[in-house]
Amino acid sequence: MVHWLQHETGGLLLLCAASIAVLLFLIIKVKLEPFIALLVSGLALALAAGLSVEEIVGTALSSKESVLEKGFGGLLGHIAPIVGLGTILGAILERSGGADVLTRRLLGVAGERGAPLAMGLAGLIFGIPVFFDVGIFVLAPLVYITARRGGRSLVLYALPLLAGLSMTHAFLPPHPGPVAAAGLLEVPLGWLIVFGLICGIPAFLVSGVAWGAWIGKRVYVEVPEEYVTAETEKEKHEAPEDDEVAQDKDEEEREPSLALVGLIIAIPLVLILLATFGTVWWKDSPALPTLTFLGNPVVALTIAVLLAMYLLGVRRGVPAAELSELATRSLRPIGMILLVIGGGAFFGAVVSATGVGKALATTLSDAGLPVIVLAYLIACGLRLAQGSATVAIVTTGGIVAPLVKAHDYSDPHVALIAIAISAGSIIASHVNDGGFWIISRYFNMSVRDTLKTWTVLETILSVVGFATAALLSTFI
């Protein structure tokens, strides 16, 4: 029996299924932190599959070659600086008022009839450098004001914004999920940016614009009085100031231009893309080493952060000490995210070391099921069961990585598999997802209305994103 479990395809697959069941039990029933649950289930799988103690944790003198240390360190060394720099960049853009500038300009261009689309575009653009929940906190007051002025359902304006924020958070770097998927599957971020946009934009249009417009006319949610921000009251009651005082105040607190905000967001994406495609288009060019250096995700984001600190901070009179405190404060919430990703990477390393990945590859080959479909289904199942998109991505990535390595896939194809995992990780957000409750609270929706609007939106976003990726994978 032991030999069958540790060496035969059926036994290895059973061990993998049991370890995932343990993981879900610990997270859902025991309410254990996902990071600890991933560690426990990974260690249990390693021991049950017959890995030696030395393979799992190393010796008392050295653990450099252990599955535990290599699993954690390999991925975290790749994503920690990217996620950290992206977080600081988002915090500076938020502090500078870039979101307000972007949203007001889009609303001014779109007019009242195009306001829902303008809110969606604001979420899409501002969602690139900021976390999903931060985007809600910053942009929700602008949704309240727009809905109040338009006299229509809050849902009509909120859903496009949420679709934009969710799409960028799920499909595009420097967000933790896509970066983790890229690291686990060993695909350049440039390809992930390209296919994240190609698959994500249609999904955003269908879920946020089309679905948002349809359901926004059928679910009416008012903007409560207490949601009206102090900014609205100022517009009504603020007395005109002395010209010189007003000029000094404007000089001190002036908002950045839309072009500047757009430039700072675009710089790291453009540099990463140039480095990725430079290896294809300019193989023999003397400029390739420079492009490769500048387009390294860490270098590109460092350049963007330094530019943001100067152009949006120092040049506008923000003290260096305040910028330092802002950076420190913005990094505090990502500690647990990084630990969860590291735990998922360890779990994936165990799956690879035990031979489960090879067994799964053999089974898939016999069944004729494409890897991209399996990746999506596993991510969907994990998301529905335990609610966390990050856990769904890192666990699925760990399981699927050996399958990807077993095939001779091109980088674009692997990027599409990563997109499929990301799409599966956001399906059907419901009561076990913290984001569900944030949206219910911030947009004054009952649980029933949140299920009818937000949960369906996430499902459409997931299915359309995956369908686009699966379709493209048949040609690439």
C-alpha positions in Angstrom: 0.0 0.0 0.0 2.8 2.4 0.9 4.7 1.6 -2.2 1.5 2.2 -4.3 0.9 5.6 -2.7 4.5 6.8 -3.1 5.4 5.4 -6.5 2.3 4.6 -8.6 0.3 7.3 -10.6 -3.0 6.5 -8.8 -1.4 6.7 -5.3 0.5 9.9 -6.0 -2.7 11.6 -7.4 -4.6 10.4 -4.3 -1.9 11.9 -2.1 -2.1 15.2 -4.0 -5.9 15.3 -3.6 -5.7 14.5 0.1 -3.2 17.3 0.7 -5.5 19.8 -1.1 -8.4 18.5 1.1 -6.2 19.1 4.2 -5.3 22.6 3.0 -9.0 23.5 2.5 -10.0 22.0 5.8 -7.4 24.0 7.7 -8.4 27.2 6.0 -12.2 26.8 6.0 -13.0 24.8 9.1 -10.0 25.4 11.4 -9.7 29.1 10.3 -5.9 28.7 10.1 -3.9 31.4 8.4 -3.4 30.3 4.7 0.3 30.7 5.1 0.4 28.2 7.9 -2.1 25.9 6.2 0.1 25.8 3.1 3.1 24.9 5.2 1.3 22.1 7.1 -0.3 20.5 4.0 3.0 20.8 2.1 5.0 19.1 4.8 2.3 16.4 5.2 2.4 15.7 1.5 6.2 15.5 1.5 6.3 13.0 4.4 3.4 10.9 3.1 5.1 10.7 -0.4 8.3 9.4 1.2 10.7 12.3 0.8 13.5 12.1 3.3 13.9 14.6 6.1 17.1 15.9 4.5 15.3 16.5 1.2 12.4 18.3 3.0 14.2 20.5 5.5 17.9 19.9 5.0 20.3 19.1 7.9 21.1 20.9 11.1 24.1 22.4 9.5 22.7 23.4 6.1 19.2 23.7 4.5 20.2 25.5 1.3 19.2 22.6 -1.0 16.1 21.7 0.9 12.6 21.7 -0.7 11.4 24.1 2.0 14.1 26.7 1.6 14.4 26.5 -2.2 10.6 26.5 -2.6 10.2 29.6 -0.5 13.3 31.5 -1.6 13.1 30.8 -5.3 9.8 32.5 -5.9 10.0 35.2 -3.2 13.4 36.3 -4.6 11.5 36.9 -7.8 8.3 38.6 -6.7 9.0 40.3 -3.3 10.9 43.4 -4.8 8.3 43.6 -7.7 5.3 43.6 -5.3 7.0 45.9 -2.9 8.0 48.5 -5.5 4.6 48.3 -7.1 2.9 48.9 -3.7 5.1 52.0 -3.1 4.3 53.4 -6.5 0.6 53.0 -6.0 0.8 54.7 -2.6 2.6 57.7 -4.1 0.0 58.0 -6.9 -2.8 57.8 -4.4 -1.2 60.4 -2.1 -0.6 62.9 -5.0 -4.3 62.9 -6.0 -3.6 61.2 -9.3 -6.8 59.1 -9.0 -8.9 62.3 -8.6 -7.3 63.9 -11.6 -7.7 60.8 -13.8 -11.4 60.2 -12.9 -12.5 63.9 -13.2 -10.8 64.2 -16.6 -12.4 61.0 -17.8 -15.8 62.1 -16.5 -15.4 65.5 -18.2 -14.7 63.9 -21.5 -17.4 61.2 -21.3 -20.2 63.5 -20.0 -23.2 62.3 -18.0 -24.2 59.5 -20.4 -20.7 58.1 -20.6 -20.0 58.4 -16.8 -20.3 54.6 -16.2 -17.7 53.9 -18.9 -15.5 56.7 -17.5 -15.6 55.1 -14.0 -14.6 51.8 -15.6 -11.6 53.3 -17.4 -10.6 55.0 -14.2 -10.6 51.6 -12.4 -8.7 50.1 -15.4 -5.9 52.6 -15.4 -5.6 53.4 -11.7 -5.9 49.7 -10.9 -2.5 49.0 -12.6 -0.4 50.4 -9.8 -2.7 50.0 -6.7 -4.2 47.0 -4.9 -7.9 46.2 -5.5 -9.1 47.3 -2.1 -7.1 50.5 -2.1 -8.6 51.4 -5.5 -12.0 51.0 -3.9 -11.2 53.1 -0.9 -9.8 55.9 -3.1 -12.3 56.0 -5.9 -15.5 55.1 -4.1 -16.2 58.7 -3.1 -16.0 59.8 -6.7 -18.6 57.0 -7.6 -20.9 58.4 -4.9 -20.7 61.9 -6.2 -21.2 60.8 -9.8 -24.2 58.6 -8.9 -25.8 61.4 -6.9 -25.4 63.9 -9.7 -26.7 61.4 -12.3 -29.7 60.5 -10.1 -29.4 56.8 -11.1 -28.5 53.6 -9.3 -25.1 53.4 -7.5 -24.7 50.0 -9.2 -24.6 51.5 -12.6 -21.4 53.4 -11.8 -19.8 51.0 -9.3 -19.7 47.9 -11.4 -17.6 49.3 -14.3 -15.1 50.7 -11.7 -15.0 47.3 -9.9 -14.5 45.4 -13.2 -11.6 47.6 -14.1 -9.9 47.2 -10.7 -10.6 43.5 -10.6 -9.2 42.9 -14.1 -5.9 44.6 -13.5 -5.6 43.0 -10.1 -6.1 39.5 -11.6 -4.3 39.7 -14.9 -1.6 42.4 -14.8 1.7 42.9 -13.0 2.8 44.2 -10.6 -0.1 42.7 -8.6 0.9 39.7 -6.5 -1.2 37.0 -8.2 -0.1 37.5 -11.8 3.6 38.0 -10.7 3.4 34.8 -8.6 1.9 32.9 -11.5 4.6 34.2 -13.8 7.3 33.2 -11.3 5.9 29.7 -10.7 5.5 29.0 -14.5 8.8 30.8 -15.3 7.4 33.1 -18.0 8.6 36.7 -18.7 6.3 39.4 -17.3 6.3 41.1 -20.7 4.3 38.3 -22.2 1.9 38.4 -19.2 1.3 42.1 -19.7 0.5 41.5 -23.4 -1.9 38.7 -22.9 -3.3 40.1 -19.7 -4.4 43.1 -21.7 -5.6 41.0 -24.7 -7.7 38.7 -22.5 -8.6 41.2 -19.8 -9.9 44.1 -21.8 -12.7 42.1 -23.6 -13.6 40.5 -20.2 -13.7 44.0 -18.6 -16.0 45.3 -21.4 -18.4 42.4 -21.2 -18.5 42.2 -17.3 -18.2 45.8 -16.4 -19.7 47.8 -19.2 -22.3 45.5 -20.8 -23.3 43.6 -17.6 -23.0 46.7 -15.5 -25.3 48.7 -17.8 -27.9 45.9 -17.9 -28.0 45.0 -14.2 -27.6 48.7 -13.1 -31.0 49.4 -14.6 -32.6 46.5 -12.7 -31.0 46.8 -9.2 -31.5 50.2 -7.8 -29.2 51.3 -4.9 -29.4 54.8 -3.5 -26.4 56.8 -2.3 -27.1 57.3 1.4 -26.7 60.8 2.9 -23.7 59.7 5.0 -21.9 58.6 1.8 -21.8 62.2 0.6 -18.2 63.3 1.1 -16.9 66.4 2.7 -15.6 67.3 -0.8 -19.2 67.7 -2.0 -20.1 69.9 0.9 -17.1 72.1 0.2 -18.3 72.7 -3.3 -21.6 74.0 -2.0 -20.5 76.1 1.0 -16.9 77.1 0.6 -16.4 80.8 0.6 -14.0 82.4 -1.9 -10.5 83.0 -0.6 -8.3 86.0 -1.0 -6.6 85.8 -4.4 -3.0 85.7 -3.0 -3.9 83.1 -0.4 -5.7 81.0 -2.9 -2.8 81.2 -5.3 -0.3 80.1 -2.7 -2.6 77.3 -1.7 -3.0 76.2 -5.3 0.8 76.3 -5.7 1.3 74.2 -2.6 -1.5 71.7 -3.2 -1.8 71.6 -6.9 -2.8 68.3 -8.4 -0.5 66.5 -10.9 -1.4 66.7 -14.6 -3.1 63.7 -16.2 -0.1 63.3 -18.6 2.3 63.0 -15.7 0.2 60.4 -13.9 -0.2 58.4 -17.2 3.5 58.6 -17.9 4.5 57.3 -14.5 2.1 54.4 -14.8 3.2 53.6 -18.3 7.0 53.8 -17.8 7.6 50.4 -16.1 5.1 48.6 -18.5 6.8 50.0 -21.6 10.3 49.2 -20.3 9.3 45.6 -19.4 7.7 45.1 -22.9 10.7 46.5 -24.7 13.0 44.1 -22.9 10.8 41.2 -23.6 10.3 41.9 -27.3 13.9 43.1 -27.7 15.0 39.5 -27.3 12.9 38.6 -30.3 13.3 41.7 -32.5 16.8 42.9 -31.7 18.8 39.8 -30.9 22.0 41.2 -32.4 21.5 44.8 -31.5 24.2 46.4 -29.2 21.2 48.1 -27.4 19.8 44.8 -26.2 21.9 44.6 -23.0 20.7 48.2 -22.1 17.1 47.3 -22.8 17.4 44.0 -20.8 18.7 45.9 -17.8 16.2 48.8 -17.9 13.4 46.3 -18.7 14.1 44.0 -15.7 10.9 44.4 -13.7 12.7 45.4 -10.5 14.8 48.0 -12.4 11.8 49.3 -14.3 9.7 49.7 -11.2 12.6 51.3 -9.3 12.9 53.9 -12.0 9.1 54.6 -11.9 9.2 54.9 -8.1 12.1 57.3 -8.1 10.4 59.4 -10.7 7.2 59.4 -8.8 8.9 60.4 -5.6 10.5 63.3 -7.3 7.8 64.5 -9.7 4.8 63.8 -7.5 6.5 64.3 -4.1 9.7 66.4 -3.8 8.9 68.8 -6.6 5.5 69.4 -5.2 6.8 70.2 -1.7 6.3 66.9 0.0 9.1 66.4 2.6 11.4 63.4 2.1 10.5 62.2 5.6 6.8 62.1 4.7 7.6 60.1 1.5 9.7 57.7 3.6 6.8 57.2 6.1 4.4 56.7 3.2 6.5 54.0 1.7 6.9 52.3 5.1 3.2 52.4 5.8 2.3 51.1 2.3 4.5 48.0 2.7 3.0 46.9 6.0 0.0 45.0 4.6 2.0 43.0 2.0 3.9 40.9 4.6 1.2 38.2 4.9 0.6 38.3 1.1 4.3 37.4 0.5 4.2 34.7 3.2 1.1 33.1 1.5 2.8 33.2 -1.8 6.0 31.7 -0.3 3.9 29.0 1.3 2.2 28.2 -2.0 5.6 28.1 -3.7 6.8 25.5 -1.1 3.6 23.5 -1.7 4.3 23.5 -5.4 8.0 22.5 -4.9 6.8 19.5 -2.9 4.3 18.5 -5.6 7.2 18.6 -8.1 9.7 16.8 -5.8 7.3 13.9 -5.0 6.5 13.1 -8.6 2.9 14.1 -8.3 3.3 16.6 -11.2 4.8 13.9 -13.5 1.9 11.5 -12.6 -0.6 14.2 -13.3 1.1 14.9 -16.7 0.8 11.3 -17.6 -2.9 11.1 -16.6 -3.6 14.3 -18.6 -1.8 13.0 -21.6 -3.9 9.8 -21.6 -7.1 11.7 -21.0 -6.4 14.3 -23.7 -7.3 17.2 -21.4 -5.4 20.4 -22.3 -3.2 21.9 -19.5 -4.8 25.3 -19.8 -8.3 23.8 -19.1 -7.0 21.8 -16.1 -5.3 24.9 -14.7 -8.5 26.9 -15.0 -10.7 24.2 -13.4 -8.3 23.7 -10.4 -8.1 27.5 -9.8 -11.9 27.7 -10.0 -12.3 24.9 -7.5 -9.8 26.4 -5.0 -11.3 29.8 -5.3 -14.9 28.6 -4.7 -13.8 26.5 -1.8 -11.7 28.9 0.3 -12.3 32.4 -1.2 -8.7 33.7 -1.6 -7.6 34.4 -5.1 -3.9 34.5 -4.0 -4.1 31.0 -2.4 -5.9 29.7 -5.5 -3.2 31.1 -7.8 -0.1 29.9 -5.9 -1.6 26.4 -5.2 -2.7 25.9 -8.8 0.6 27.3 -10.1 2.5 24.8 -8.0 0.4 21.9 -9.2 0.5 22.9 -12.9 4.2 24.0 -13.1 5.5 20.4 -13.6 3.0 19.9 -16.3 4.1 23.0 -18.1 7.7 21.9 -17.9 6.8 18.5 -19.3 5.6 20.1 -22.5 7.7 22.2 -24.9 5.4 25.3 -24.7 6.5 28.7 -26.0 6.6 31.6 -23.6 3.3 33.1 -25.1 1.5 29.8 -24.5 2.8 29.6 -20.9 1.6 33.2 -20.4 -1.9 32.1 -21.5 -1.9 29.3 -19.0 -0.9 31.8 -16.3 -3.9 34.0 -17.4 -6.2 31.0 -17.2 -5.1 30.4 -13.6 -5.6 34.1 -12.8 -9.1 33.9 -14.4 -10.0 30.9 -12.4 -8.9 32.5 -9.2 -11.5 35.3 -9.4 -14.6 33.3 -10.3 -17.9 33.7 -8.3 -16.7 35.9 -5.4 -19.1 35.1 -2.6 -19.4 35.2 1.2 -16.1 33.5 1.9 -14.2 36.3 0.1 -13.2 39.4 2.0 -13.6 41.5 -1.2 -17.3 40.5 -1.3 -17.9 42.2 2.1 -15.8 45.3 1.2 -18.0 45.9 -1.9 -21.2 45.2 0.0 -20.3 47.8 2.6 -18.8 50.5 0.4 -21.6 50.4 -2.2 -24.6 50.1 0.2 -25.7 46.7 -1.2 -27.4 43.9 0.6 -26.0 40.4 0.5 -28.6 39.4 -2.1 -27.8 42.5 -4.3 -24.1 41.9 -4.0 -24.6 38.3 -5.2 -26.7 39.5 -8.1 -24.3 42.1 -9.2 -20.7 41.6 -8.0 -20.7 37.8 -7.9 -22.0 37.6 -11.4 -19.6 40.3 -12.6 -16.6 38.3 -11.3 -17.9 35.1 -12.9 -18.3 36.8 -16.3 -14.9 38.4 -16.0 -13.4 35.0 -15.2 -15.2 33.0 -18.0 -14.6 35.6 -20.7 -10.9 36.0 -19.7 -10.4 32.2 -19.7 -12.3 31.7 -23.0 -10.1 34.3 -24.7 -7.0 32.7 -23.4 -8.1 29.2 -24.4 -9.0 30.4 -27.9 -5.6 32.1 -28.3 -3.8 29.0 -27.0 -5.1 27.0 -30.0 -3.2 29.2 -32.4 0.0 29.8 -30.3 
